[in-house]
Each structure stands twice: as structure tokens, then as C-alpha cells.
Amino acid sequence: MYLFGVFDGHGGPWCSDVVGQRLFEYIAVSLRPPNDLETIMQKARTMSSHDHSNISSLLLHSYYNPYKDMRNSKIKEIHQINLLKHIEEVYTTFDSDYTDISGALESAFIKLDRDICAEAIPTDTQTINEDLLQICTAGSCACVALIKDTDLYVANCGDARAILGTMDDNGNTSVIPLSSIHNINNNIETKRVLSEHPSNEYHSVIRDDRLLGLLMPFRAFGDIRFKWPKNYLKEYLQPYHKKSNAIPRFYLTPPYLTVRPEIIKHKLTNKDKFLVLATDGVWDSLSPEKVVELIFNHQKGIQSFDRFVINKNEPNKSSIKLKTISKLLYERQQAIKNQPIDQNSATDLIRHALAYTSKGQFDSKLLSDVLTFPHPRSIRDDITITIVYFDQDYIDQIEKKIK
């Protein structure tokens, strides 16, 4: 089983950093059978408080996060203690099928957000922690993919997207969308938000295309200003919210924001070539069709660096027709024209997203201007991309086993 994700923060990086560090752990807990959870709890009880970070290694075989963990030691300890509490809670209240992957993904999103938002509330033994408050005041969208054999699940909340790039036997490429954006551009999502509040709030729930006139995504982690009861915001957040009123205007029937993900399942076939998870900075500039085209072109360009050889799978190379060789040479010539600057497809995609003109061309000067502008946030969004390529032989083997 494999997990991949992109996390796009707003109002600061703190919430997205924490979601990126913790969400996979919560998903792993939701997918573990009770006897595994019991073993993990027994091992965790023998650890000192300084060793609680090892709980993650009991849940995940390996975890790669290229970004520096922004949490201090105190916050990490609190998070690990609450992870252990979460494991105990799931174990003691176990009443579902742990093989229900869609249910596990949804549960993990909701329970992590619950903990992120609750950790900032003072208790009898803990005063309010400004670092924890900062985390849940900021917000984060998340798009996560889980792959088990040939089953692909995508759980999305917010405005990131997931798409599949496919190619049929004739070389025709296409796009399969695996997520919906949760903002004003999704009519179904807009109707959902409006339906959850009284009719007298119809003109105030969404104003200027934003939630309460402030927030663009309609689903996200954190963002307690759109979730907590008004008395909580007044008592706990307002004293630390110095720039403006912590309570948004027309804050009548919270919560206005949910983290509940939309989940789509797809059965992989040998026509499915790659999965793209990307934050909205990509989709604001490039269509899904263009993204797939760029990645396929990049692959061809990379392959053209290799020495030209006749297909090793050709049954009789000595009898190959001149017409076939001519076709192969033409395809290689076209690939050479597309030889990329970047070896990495995701980097190449970012390059185009930042400097793709309205005429459908890449502009290197525009890229330079965008990257050297003194106030970049005013002209471009941060971008995160993960591209997952599928091993066709592996997919064929799994399909044969299933049959």
C-alpha cells in the first residue's frame, strides 16, 4: 500500500506543515486491524516521552517528506501523545471494517482536523499554547492518493486536484479527473455550502466568491475562524488576533467549513500511465489536458537522450520494414525537438505553470521575471506537484492474479 499527498497552506505554512507530518499516521491507524493497534499500544507504553516519535515508525514502513519539520520539540511531543490517544480511541471504539479504505480516509481527515482544532483549547493541565493556536488558525487544503494493488483512491479537500494521464493502444492520450475542486467554481459544492445554513444567510455565507467573504476553499484543515463556536473565538482567539476581529462578519451558524474529503476510486489498467497531484497554482495556469500533454512530451524528450535502437521486443529485427524505421526515426526527431531542460517532469511542469502565456507558449523571460520579482506572493502562487508513474508490468501481474 502506498500513500502520496500534496498539502497547500493558506494564512501561513503552519497548518499544512502539521497536516503533512501527521495525516498519513492517522490514515495508517484507520487501516490497521485491532490486533495490530494493540501491539502498537503495548510497544508505545514502554517508550519514554522522548521516544514517542518512534510511534510513527510502528505505523509507516517508510515516510519521505522533503520539507523541514517546523514544529518545536514541545509541539512534537503533544502531537505524538495525541496520536497515541487516537490509536487507543480507535482500538476501544472499533466498530467498522478496517478494510473499508474510503471510510478510513474520511475518518482520518476528520479526526486529525478534530485534534488540530482541539489542541489549542486550554485544559485543566495546559494553558493556551500560542504555537498550537497559530497552527489551527492557519489552514490547509489536502489531496491524498492511496494505491493498493490496482485500486487507486483519491481523497481531496480544497482546491488541489488529481488527474490520471492515460494512453490507449493507438497512442491516443486522455485525462481522467480524480477529484473536484471545492470552491466557487464548483456549482455542486456551492449548493452544498448554502444548503447547510438557513435561508436568511443566503447572501452572506458566500460573498465575493469566498466563504463569509474571506476564504476561497470551501473545505480545509484548520481555519478555526470558520469552525469554532463564537464564544470560543471570542475567549481563546481574539486576545491573540491583533490585526482584526477574530470573528468574521455574519458569523451566525458555525461551522461554515468542513474538512470532510471527497473520495473517488479508480481501478488501474495498463492504459493508465501516471497520476498527477498538484496544488491550485498549477491549475490556475494549465488545463488538465495541457498538463498531460506536457508530461507525455517530457517523457519522449527524456527518452531521446538514449541511443536509438530498434524495439527490443520486435520478433524479427532483420525483417523490419523501412516504413516502420522511417516512422520510428520521425518520432525520435520530434522527441529531440522536445528535449527538456529539466530531467524531472514535475520541475518541467512548474516551469510551464509559471511562464505559460495566453498564446500557449513557454516564455523564458516571463519565467525569469516571475522568479525574481521582489514580492512574489502578489503575482504567483506556491506550487507543489507529485507525479506517480505506474509500472505496466506490475499492473499486468496484479490483473492476472485477480483473474
URURUR-V924582 format. One record per backbone hydrogen bond with DSSP energy under -1.0 kcal/mol. NH is the residue of the N-H (numbers start at 1). CO is the residue of the C=O. Records with the same first field share a line. If there is no record, write none. Layout:
NH->CO, CO
This chain:
2->147
4->145
6->143
8->141
10->139
17->13
18->14
19->15
20->16
21->17
22->18
23->19
26->22
27->23
28->24
29->25
30->26
31->27
32->29
37->33
38->34
39->35
40->36
41->37
42->38
43->39
44->40
45->41
47->44
51->48
54->51
55->52
59->56
60->56
76->72
77->73
78->74
79->75
80->76
81->77
82->78
83->79
84->80
85->81
86->82
87->83
88->84
89->85
90->86
91->87
92->88
93->89
100->97
101->99
104->100
105->101
106->102
107->103
108->104
109->105
110->106
111->107
112->108
113->109
114->110
115->111
116->112
117->113
118->114
119->115
121->118
123->126
133->129
134->130
135->131
136->132
137->133
138->134
139->10
140->221
141->8
142->157
143->6
144->155
145->4
146->153
147->2
148->151
151->148
152->266
153->146
154->264
155->144
156->262
157->142
161->278
163->276
164->176
165->274
166->174
167->271
168->172
171->168
174->166
176->164
178->162
182->158
186->183
190->186
191->187
192->188
193->189
194->190
195->191
197->194
201->198
202->199
204->201
205->201
207->210
210->207
211->215
212->205
213->210
214->211
215->211
218->182
220->258
221->140
223->138
224->136
226->223
227->224
228->224
233->229
234->230
235->231
236->232
238->233
240->237
242->240
252->250
256->226
257->226
262->156
264->154
266->152
268->150
272->269
273->165
274->165
275->388
276->163
277->386
278->161
279->384
282->279
284->280
285->282
286->282
291->287
292->288
293->289
294->290
295->291
296->292
297->293
298->294
299->295
300->296
301->297
302->298
303->299
304->300
305->302
306->303
314->311
319->316
320->317
325->321
326->322
327->323
328->324
329->325
330->326
331->327
332->328
333->329
334->330
335->331
336->332
337->333
339->336
348->344
349->345
350->346
351->347
352->348
353->349
354->350
355->351
357->361
360->357
363->355
367->363
368->364
369->365
370->366
371->367
372->368
378->375
379->376
380->376
386->277
388->275
390->273
395->391
396->392
397->393
398->394
399->395
400->396
401->397
402->398
403->399
